Amino acid sequence: MIFILIFLLWFTGFLTHEIVQPRTRKLIALSPLPITTLRYVRFLLPGAALLLSLHTDWQTGVMIWLGLGACAGIVCALSLALWRQNAAQPDRPAPSEAK
């Protein structure tokens, strides 16, 4: 369960980082939080994940934190790429309606 929480904290941190970027604000709807709050949140979430991963041995915890951060970064990048691709495509009719 801790692995899932660490992964979700990293993933949410990466999404928050993407929301703060000015070039992608039109893709992701802005949250009701101000941008300055989101800038703090994007640093606090990986820090909270680090504290959560250090509950046992610190060497293992750091490796788990780094590994899950890398996995969350890859999953976040792939999901954002798919989201951009789906947002860029116009609505096409279903194959049965194309006749």
Secondary structure, DSSP 8 states (H G I E B T S, - for coil): -HHHHHHHHHHHHHHHHHHHSGGGTTTS---SS-HHHHHHHHHHHHHHHHHHHTTS-HHHHHHHHHHHHHHHHHHHHHHHHHHHHHHHS-----GGG--
